[in-house]
Amino acid sequence: MRKRQAIARAEAEATRLIAEAKEEAEHLMEEAKLSASEAEDEIWSKHEKEITDLEARVKLLDEDYRKKRSQSDRNYSQDTREIQKQVQGVQDLERKMAERQERYTNQKSANEKLRANLIEELKKLSGLDPEALKTQLASDIERELQVEAKKKITAYEEDVRLHSEEHAKKIIAAALNRFPRAACTERGVGVVEIPNEDVKKRMLGAGGRNLTYLQELCGAEIVISEQNTFQISSFDPVKREVTTRCLEKLLHERAPTEETVKRLYDKTKNDVSRKIEADGNRVAAELGQRDMHPEIKKMLGTLRYRYSFAQNQHFHVAEVGWLCGLLASELGSVEVSHAKRAGLLHDVGKAMDHAIEGGHAVIGAEFIHQHGEKSHIVHAVKAHHYEEQPSTDLSFLVIAADAMSGARPGARRSTVNLYNQKIEALTTIAEGFRGVNKTLILNAGREVRILVDGRRVSDEQSLKLCRQIADKIEDECQYPGQIKVVVIRETHAEAHAK
């Protein structure tokens, strides 16, 4: 009985505990739901803006995707239609090509038949086989082409004869007008004035030893003239320049000795050497030729003390370089930098002393060739006085620029007596030939125009006479540049009506 009561009490207690546990569980569940709801509200309030922005962006992306998909579908449809049209066009072209190919094949067959028929007809009419007939036709065509070519060549030569001189004058005038360099009237100094006798005695030293020693050092002859001046004589203009500078410095020494003379000579020689190098570099840079060999530049600087017909050769070569470049720019067929270079180097041989034999054009060309100048520049230098027959446009431009530089007013100086002697000599030579009526000397003696008697001199004889007069001028006259000889023969016919 007690056992049953205990079991009943235990079951009642278990039931009560189970009920309490359920009640506690429901209470905990409610609390959990409440906490979850609060957490959800808190998270939503914290990230509400971000979530809203994301939803809006997703919506925009979705709309953009739908638009692009729609546009892509439309483009695809359009491209598909275009491709179908192109395919149809290609098919139409293939069909037309097939038709044309068929027509071509038919026409070719017809032409071959016609050609065979023509060959048969020609064989019957000419009595020649096809090869002989082909040779004859080729010969006839060649003769016709030769006649046509001769006509065109004759017309071209006539046009050149009529207009080349005018065109050349325009080019020369344009080049000269673009080159404004003034004439250089500088001369080499070979005289040093002595202020007074005291200075003279001081310079000479005991027994004239200072002067003798200076002559030995410089290699030049020093003479005291009656006008109380030192006159320096030497075939080498550089030595003459060094001697002149030494004497000018010696004037200001109070008690000069041989040691003083040696010191002045060494300093002056170095100064002149530096001046030569500087002048060579300057003139090369002036014409844009900085890549020249140093020895060539040195020779260009040495030309500073060389003269030809009273024209300073250093400034002359620079002038020829500029003129040659201007002519090249006007002509258009020669590189301007090459023209400047050839013009600048054309007289470099004049810087060589007399120990080197040969004309200045030849030795100058050999010198620049040894120092790396290109063959077309060497040829232009060598040919500018016709020691070698000029064969390039560049060589003829150098010849023209050289003549322009030497012939322009003020470039070279000559006395009135020498000019009159030249005019008289040219007139005497021309009038010494049979049939000459009158002689005209033009262009300051650079052109001789001769009028001959048409009854005594024929056309052929006038050509021969022109050559004979030119040859005689070459043999008997000395002159720079060239002299043009022109013989004019006229025929006059008269008749009287009564």
Order of alpha helices (4+ residues) and beta strands (2+ residues): alpha-alpha-beta-alpha-alpha-beta-beta-alpha-alpha-alpha-beta-beta-alpha-alpha-alpha-alpha-alpha-alpha-beta-beta-alpha-beta
